[in-house]
Amino acid sequence: MGQQETPELEPYFEKKLKEARIHFERALACKHTEFDNLYPYMHEHPQFFWYKRYVAWQELLTIVQMASELGVEWRTHFTEQQTVFIENKVLESKVLDNWFEQDKQKEETR
């Protein structure tokens, strides 16, 4: 049997972290995600946006967990506050309200 090449883990997980972060942030902002395509009839239900955010959050946590287990640094891709949220693992209102907080502060000081 021929030996298969293994992709470098770090660039792979950096890409996956970026994709998961974008997916979560789009869900937070109530923007279109792939999840909308899976359940187009759910838009009429008020719980849809909470569930969409929860699914994106779980995806992000799963990729972070896998990166951690493989020794791939993930914290550098997030702000200090976002890292704390991820490490606490609970998607609560303060995560929803403050995920973009440092970005907002940067814009206000410009």
C-alpha positions in Angstrom: 0.0 0.0 0.0 1.2 3.5 -0.8 1.7 6.0 1.9 -0.9 8.8 2.0 0.2 12.3 2.6 -1.3 13.8 5.7 -2.2 17.5 5.4 -0.6 19.8 7.9 -2.9 20.0 10.9 -2.2 23.6 11.9 -3.2 25.3 8.6 -6.2 22.9 8.3 -7.5 23.8 11.8 -6.7 27.5 11.2 -9.0 27.4 8.2 -11.7 25.4 10.1 -11.5 27.9 13.1 -11.9 30.8 10.7 -14.9 29.2 9.0 -16.5 28.3 12.3 -16.0 31.8 13.7 -17.5 33.4 10.6 -20.4 31.0 10.7 -21.0 31.8 14.4 -20.7 35.5 13.9 -23.1 35.4 10.9 -25.6 33.5 13.1 -25.2 36.1 15.8 -25.9 38.9 13.3 -28.9 37.0 12.0 -27.3 36.8 8.5 -27.7 34.0 6.1 -25.8 30.8 6.8 -25.8 27.2 5.4 -28.2 26.4 8.2 -30.8 28.5 6.6 -30.7 26.4 3.5 -31.2 23.2 5.6 -34.3 24.5 7.3 -35.9 27.2 5.1 -39.4 26.7 6.6 -38.1 27.4 10.1 -37.7 31.2 9.5 -41.3 31.7 10.7 -40.5 30.3 14.1 -39.1 32.6 16.8 -36.9 29.9 18.2 -35.1 29.5 14.9 -32.5 32.2 15.4 -31.6 30.9 18.9 -31.3 27.4 17.6 -29.2 28.6 14.6 -26.8 30.4 17.0 -26.6 27.3 19.2 -25.7 25.1 16.3 -23.0 27.5 15.1 -21.7 27.8 18.7 -21.5 24.0 19.0 -19.6 23.8 15.7 -17.1 26.3 17.0 -16.6 24.5 20.3 -16.1 21.2 18.6 -13.4 22.6 16.3 -11.7 24.3 19.2 -11.8 21.0 21.2 -10.3 19.1 18.4 -7.6 21.7 17.9 -6.8 21.6 21.6 -6.6 17.8 21.6 -4.2 17.9 18.7 -2.0 20.6 20.2 -3.0 23.3 17.6 -3.1 26.8 19.0 -6.5 28.3 18.7 -6.6 31.2 21.2 -4.7 33.6 18.9 -7.7 33.6 16.5 -9.9 35.2 19.1 -10.0 38.2 21.4 -9.2 37.6 25.1 -12.9 38.0 26.0 -14.0 35.6 23.2 -11.4 33.1 24.5 -13.0 33.2 27.9 -16.4 32.7 26.4 -15.2 29.7 24.5 -13.4 28.2 27.5 -16.6 28.6 29.6 -18.5 26.7 26.8 -21.9 28.1 27.8 -23.8 30.1 25.2 -25.5 32.7 27.3 -26.8 36.2 26.8 -23.4 37.8 27.7 -21.8 35.9 24.9 -24.5 37.1 22.5 -24.3 40.7 23.8 -20.5 41.0 24.1 -19.0 38.8 21.4 -18.2 41.9 19.3 -17.5 44.2 22.2 -13.8 44.8 21.6 -14.6 45.4 17.9 -17.2 48.0 18.9 -14.7 49.7 21.3 -12.1 50.0 18.5 -14.6 51.6 16.2 -15.7 54.1 18.9 -12.1 55.3 19.5 -11.5 56.0 15.8 
